[in-house]
């Protein structure tokens, strides 16, 4: 799609209600549609040719003007990149190949730093260090109280370095700095304090048996845990995986996402400053087909945990099975329904639905990306959802007050725009947005579609971007069937004043989490995971500990017991 011009209106992105800006790729012809003046679009394909499809722009369709803010020099983060090597055996080392890869600033596409590119031989080194630390080192042999104290010291250091961690996270990922500094890093700290609290509360049971036997169960650390984390919440996913594994006494080889390797390396360094023994936490940066595949298929890894797309999760599961049949925890994709019932306060529902979809640039596995709205309030909801999207403040994530930064990289950026074109071509009404912002970086306009049908790609597939799809429903039975008609089952949102309606929906929706009159409410103690192809197992809370423990039954005969 063509670039947009615009005048300087503020230091942030100006959201213009003007539709005078035109594009060379979408000719628009006014025509009546269902009694409303719309525009019919000739839809162009990626090669610049007419595809033969038609799409619709809503009445009073508004485009964004490109403010000069995105053309100005981006704010320089107040942090230095100190660690770009692999962390193996307690030391920062280069990859054996000597190769590095660039990690990019999503605001500009420019290089932040060159990071060591780990391959299979580096994974071998890291696994060997973790195995030695587990079999011979002090970590699993420490008292649980000693492990707890180290985790608490690490949490204190994470809290002390809040600003540096937040700056690295925003610089590498593009999320608003205020989100990183005020929400995500404090949650990171909370998670590790939570798991520190569990370290000395993990125990087995004494089990009564039929006969003169003493039976006990031992909950033992599983061994070397391989962990692969995604790019959308690098530090929070670091905590979700590292926290329970360490609390249970395991050692770890963690592979970071190639898009966001910096913050995990910094955090891991702080763990060693807190007294974590060498080899207990190893961090390898690199790419999925090389470092990730080597870790998933490694014969000396006892447990694997992965967060990412469903398609990649299938590959990870297969590699784990074909090697040593290691158990795998998977937290995968989603296409979560957000259901607005007829009794809803529309203003509140619009705001919550907006948050459910657009938070973190829409790059959330549990984003409320199918907004089902009851037909009695549908039109009002669409108009107000469009207005809210137009008010969304997009810009340099290091600026105060920014709600939305850039997408993670060019691949995700192009994928989102491709889905938007698909939505237009399939006949959904593009109410607002639909294009890039600025001429550099990976900024996408907050986009709203109405008149979306279940069979459209934008309603079926995970877009992972700031694209809201609004669908209409008539009654509960209908919306339950439609909401469940997906391969995913990660989360759902329900907005209603009626407790009976809420209870009906929470039990009928086949998902791992249902938020009622709230969304994205995360807590260290609340388990998270999916049904169907959204994954297997649970992360966070007490449930996550089971992922990193083996249960052993010990049976001993009793001689002349006083009781059984």
C-alpha angles and dihedrals in degrees: 000000000000126000119257125228124213146163128253108269105155143338088269131058109291113224104212126200089200118111095189093105110096135197129219093221104053115055109196126208120185113235136158117256123178090340094306128103107244135159123248115216131208100222116223123204128226091271092059095254129123109264095201094240129121129216136178136236117206122248111278088016109192130209127198121246115226107242120208090246092089091047093053123090108280120246113269110239116240094235138083122226101238104164125050101142130089117271108226127160092353094305134097108239139170121252111268089241091052089231123145134183131207123252110207138218105238090209092067110003088241125137118268096181144328112253130199111266109222121208135182093288090055091049087052090054092048094048091048090052091048092047092050091048091051099042099036108011131092100248102088090034094055119101112262088245091059091051089048092054092052091050091049091050089050090051090051091053092048088053092048091053095044095127096048093048092047092050093050091047093051095042093051098036108029098231117139112280091226089057091050096044101038103033115016104040092046088050089049089055092045092052094054092047088050093053092043086059091055095051095087096036099065110109144141131237142250108239125202113231136192101258141021098313137121108222125188135166123221122206104211131182110261096227128236112017121201113206130187118191131193133236102242097073104010100169098037090051088047088058095043089058107028095044101062093035093056094041088057093051100255131138122232146216107191124190116203125212111267090233095056114027101138108077097049091054090052092047093047090054089056090054090058090048086055090058104267107160120247116275096019095103117028123176123202121185118202146097131308100240091052115025095020094049091046091054095045093050098039113129094213097053110099100192136019131203123185136180118189143079123345093240092053090044089060090055092048091050092050093049091050091050095046092051116044100330091250115182114257133207113202128192104181144162132320145193098196121195119226107199120202110193126210094256094055125125095244097209092053092043092052092052094048094045089050091053092044091058108029101041112119091011088298089294096132125118089217097043114147090245098157107059107193112193126186112249093240092064099025101105094045090047094051093051093048093043089054091049091049092051090052090055093052110118113228124183149091103352091220090065118096115253097022113144099184133031130182126302115260101262146336094277094056091040092055092043091056093049089049091055090048090054088049091053092052092046093049091057104259115143113251102215098178142342120021102152145066125277119228129352099269135048126021105289119151126192115247100260131203127190125189130186089043118167126210093244095058118105091236088060096043109038132061106255096179093204145088096292119124118198114197118200130184127230137181108205144359097262090054096047093046091054093046095044091052094045095096138089089240131079109170106122146335139199126219123193115191142121092218116092092200091054090048092050092048093052098042091056097041100048112091099219138112096239132028118190113200114203089342137063139204090016101163127178131172090245098047113094118230130198143105149261124230114357094351090087147272131270129020133268128206126026127044091311092068092063090068089065091066103039136081119210115221124188116213117195122190127177117241123218116215095336117201088220141000 
